[in-house]
Amino acid sequence: GFKAVADAVRAGADKFGLEPFGTAGEPFDPAQHEAMTSETSDEVSEPTVEVVYQIGYRLRGRLLRPARVGVVDNG
């Protein structure tokens, strides 16, 4: 029941060009991500998304909502 509805909504969103984004491990981009938390680590060389609190959305390449993320940077 619920899966069928979710699949139908997702198919409709794809049809109109709605794209979810925001994954752990990708480079932090302040134009696409909203940093909610920040930590330092010697294991990264550039600001990197460590955790995604809320995925972001683009519509045909235009930002609708930034992804809310936790960032780790080389201190």
C-alpha positions in Angstrom: 0.0 0.0 0.0 2.4 2.7 1.2 5.2 1.6 -1.1 3.0 1.8 -4.1 2.0 5.4 -3.2 5.6 6.3 -2.5 6.7 4.9 -5.8 4.0 6.8 -7.6 5.0 10.1 -6.0 8.6 9.4 -6.8 7.8 8.7 -10.4 5.8 11.9 -10.7 8.6 13.9 -9.1 11.2 12.4 -11.5 8.9 13.2 -14.4 9.0 16.9 -13.5 12.7 17.0 -12.8 12.8 17.0 -9.0 16.2 15.7 -7.8 17.1 14.9 -4.2 20.7 15.3 -3.2 23.0 15.2 -0.3 25.2 12.2 0.6 27.8 11.6 3.2 31.3 11.8 1.8 30.7 14.4 -0.9 32.6 17.7 -0.8 30.9 20.5 1.2 29.5 23.2 -1.1 28.1 26.2 0.8 25.9 27.0 -2.2 24.2 23.6 -2.0 24.6 22.6 1.7 23.6 24.2 5.0 26.1 23.3 7.7 24.3 22.4 10.9 27.4 21.1 12.8 31.1 21.2 12.2 34.0 19.1 13.4 37.7 18.8 12.6 39.7 15.8 11.5 43.1 15.1 10.1 41.5 12.4 7.9 40.0 14.8 5.4 41.8 17.3 3.1 38.8 19.6 2.3 35.4 20.3 3.9 33.4 17.2 3.5 29.8 16.2 4.3 30.0 13.8 7.3 26.3 13.3 8.0 23.1 14.3 6.2 20.3 15.6 8.6 17.9 16.5 5.8 18.3 15.9 2.1 18.1 18.8 -0.3 16.1 19.2 -3.5 16.8 20.7 -7.0 14.2 21.2 -9.6 15.6 21.1 -13.1 19.0 22.2 -11.7 17.6 25.0 -9.6 18.1 24.8 -5.8 14.8 24.5 -4.0 16.1 23.5 -0.5 19.8 23.1 0.6 20.8 19.8 2.2 21.2 20.2 5.9 24.5 18.5 6.8 27.2 18.0 9.4 30.6 19.0 8.1 34.1 17.7 8.9 37.1 19.8 7.9 40.9 19.6 8.3 41.6 21.6 11.4 
